[in-house]
Structure formats: C-alpha cells, structure tokens
Amino acid sequence: MAEAAMNPFDNLPIETCQQIASYLDSERDLCHYRLTCQSTHDAVDADSCSFWRRRFLATFEKPTWSSGNNLRYKAAYQKRKRALMFGAKFEVALLKTPGKDLVRQVAKSVNALEVLRDLIVESFSEKKDDDVAYESANLSHITNFILNHDLLHVVMLAEKDGKDFHCIPKPLLQTIQVMLAPALLNTQNERFMQYSYGFPDSQMTVYGTALDCPIFGGCNNLDIRMDFLLHHLNFWKYHLRRDEHTLFSAFAALDAAEMPRFWRQQLKTGANQLGTHWKGSYAFVDHPVIKHVRAGKGQNRAIQDEFNGETDLASFQDLRLEFVPDEESYWPPVFEQHLKSLAPRASHARTRAQMRSATPEGLAGFKPQNFRFGGEGQDVTEEFCAQGWLNALPAQQGVAGWQRMTMMKYFQDEDGTVDMDALWAYEGVVLPGGQIIMGRWWSPGDGVGREMYSGPFLFFCVDGPTYEDAGSEEGECEGEGRV
C-alpha cells in the first residue's frame, strides 16, 4: 500500500504558518486555511491565540483595552468582521417587519451599533499630534459600512410611521447616526439624499421653543437629546437635496475642502478648542408663519423656509472664531442672563428612564471646563460680532467629546457701541471632533417661553489651505465692546 503523501505544513515552523495566514485578506480564505490540517489550525488558534492579536491590530486601530489577553482580541475581531461584512437590515428591525427574520435582524442591528460605537471611540488612537497625513483605519471601516448598509437610509423612518423601536437601543442608534452627520449631509451620495422621511416633523421640531423642544435633558441636564439633533440633520439634509430649490446650489458651489467633515483626532471628554474658519446657515420663517409651523400645519401644506437674512439668493455665511483670554473678551451680564453659559447645570430628580441612561457613568471623572471665544462674520449685507463659551459635556452612550456652545451675535457702531436691541442668541451642540455645530438661535427681545422667536442653525469647520492667509488678519470685533 502506498504511503500517504506528506503534509507540507507539518514541516513548517508555526511562525511560518502564521505568516502565511497573515497574507490571507479574505475571511473565507482564512477559514479554509485554518481547516486544512492540524498545523494550520494551530497556527491560527494555538500559540495562545497570538495570531488574533496581530490580525486585530493589522485591521483596526489600537483598542482602549490594549492590555486585554489574546482571546479578547480574537472575540473582538470576529465580532467586528461579522458586523462589518454582513451588517443588518435596519429597516426590518426598526419597523418590526413581521417574519422569522425579525429577531435575527434585531440582534444583528444591536451588534452592528455596538461595533460602530467601538470603532468611533478608538478611531485615531494611534495618531501622533504632528501627523497631518494620518488616515484612520476605523473611520475607513465606518464609511464603508454606511455605504454598503441601510443605517443612514432609515433616519426618522420609525417616527414617520408612528412606531417605536424599543427592540433596539434607541439612544445608541440615534447617537451613532448623529456622529455620521458628515455622511448624512453629503450631497454627492444620492442614495442618502433620496431617503428623506418626516420633514414636517423635523421642521416643527427645529422651530420649537426651548420649553417644548429642549436641547438637553436628564437629571443633571447634561444628556443631549439626540432626537433633537437628528431632526436638525434631517431638516438640513432635506434642504441640501437637488430636488429642493433652497440650499443645494449654494452647497454644491463650495469646494470639496469646505464640506462638512468627520472628526480628525481621537475623541476625548473635556472642552476642546475649535477651528477658526466656519461656514454656516440659519433658517427662519416670519412671525405669523412660525405659529403655523409649531401648530403642525406643515403636515398638510408645505411651509417655505428662508435662510441667512433678507435675500432671495440662499448662501452660506462665513464665520471666524478665535479663543481669547477671559480678561480680553466681552461678556456683559445681559449676555449671561439670556444664555446662562456659566451657570451650573440644573439638577433634577431622576426618573426611572434617566436612571438607565448612560450619562451617570460618563460623569465619572468628568469636570466641567469652559473656553471663551470671540468671533466675527458677515450676515447678508452687514458684519456682525460674536462672543461665546464652550462647556464640556460628559460622554453620551460611551462616545466622548461633546460640548455645549453658547454664543451671542451682535452688531456694533464704528465707535464700538453695541446695539442691545439687535441681539441674537445661539445655543447648540458641538459634535465630537469639533467639526460641526448645530442648535437653536433666538431673539432675546422678541418673546419668551412659548412666544420666543427662534429657528435652527448649522455651522461646519472649513479650516485648511484656502483660509491659512486669512487666519492672520486682525478682526474688528476683538477687545471690549461698549454698551
């Protein structure tokens, strides 16, 4: 009887078998290789699973638990690859589509959201401060995921159909979708733009008063209402669409470097200084119309929004911000009265739902920090000045780097006198990474409570080579203003 052919892998050192496995990019090929024989199986799963640590670090950025053992690297790698490859049918999970596939899609949706959160938290973890050319492997995986799966196709979908989605963690879903704001606002991706749900609800929310539609909540008033931010994103996405004759042309005219962008460093809790140069827009409707919007009449007929002052040609504002020492900035008591930038956050009795929120865990080691900034910009035909504060917020659903922004926009005469009858207050949220700010503006002298005159705003950072020269110019709003 002829002798069985010798297995060539049996004569190779385990290190060589592991090196061969490292060249297999396909997970299917790696699986087949592992099942070839005992030697290839040991190369992948023996040797204290050291192969999986190397495989993980060659695919993803350094995790927050880098001291974990190799089995943890193996479990995390396999969980991430399954989620990124197979994704989930979020529409099935959100709408609870009847059928045997529902339970499986809910489980896959939860798994995918947890993976995306971990990728966000650990992105840019290996970037050095001076490495401007660094590319995040995790962010690349995230962008590929949203291109291949329907996570951003279903923004506001469940609300549109009047259904809840307790079957998956709503706060985590909304937090991940908000973090992906640059993709939602990307007019180059027609697929994202064509999925637009619930605009009348979003329009009613963004014009809502601070009493009816607060930005913050929770027992410490430090929880960000992610549904509020999602309505804002849905509102702006709607007006950036090609089908709308509002902001599409102005947005399309911006350079590629001026588009909303993702974060560029690892996210951390605390007050972080912002970039200098910003593009932005605010929306408004006339006083009589805002009552119709808030009453929900936009559900029955379209109510037209206007942008950036009295002009028929929609455009984006330019805003320049600079951080200044406390003693050099202008912050009169009337600004603080309206914005409450420095007042301690109100503390409320916790409800059962708030006891289950992620914010109390995020408060561990959290210390409120404040940065003061000054700015200037162009509002249609006249220049304006701005002064404001950044207040650090705790992590939300495990994602760090959120900040509260308060700003007073005002106008001053040639001698520096401030027009106190033309103040415009801004309060919003700086998304982690400091590239996008959105929230509410209002007129402090034009109604209070449910009579306040208000609307939405959006700013996005455009720092880069185009604005390097302009960054050295002196602004006219620096120093003390005069009442």
Secondary structure, DSSP 4 states (H G I P E B T S, - for coil): -PPPPP-GGGGS-HHHHHHHHHT---HHHHHHHHTS-HHHHHHHH-GGGHHHHHHHHHHSPPPTTTTS-HHHHHHHHHHHHHHHHH---HHHHHTT-SSTHHHHHHHHHHHHHHHHHHHHHHTTTT--TT-TT---HHHHHHHHHHHHSSTTT-TTHHHHTT---TTS-HHHHHHHHHHTHHHHT-TT-HHHHH----HHHHHHHHT--TTTS-SEESTTS-EE-HHHHHHHHHHHHHHHSTTSSSSHHHHHTS-GGGS-----S---SS-----SEEEEEEEE--HHHHHHHHTTGGGTS----EESSS-SS---EEEEEEE--GGGS---HHHHHHH-SSSPPP--PPPHHHHTSSHHHHTTT----EEEEEEEEEETTEEEEEEEEEEE---BTTB---EEEEEEEE-B-TT-BB-TTS-EEEEEEEPTTSSEEEEEEE-TTS--GGG--EEEEEEEE--SGGGTTGGGSPPTT-S--B-
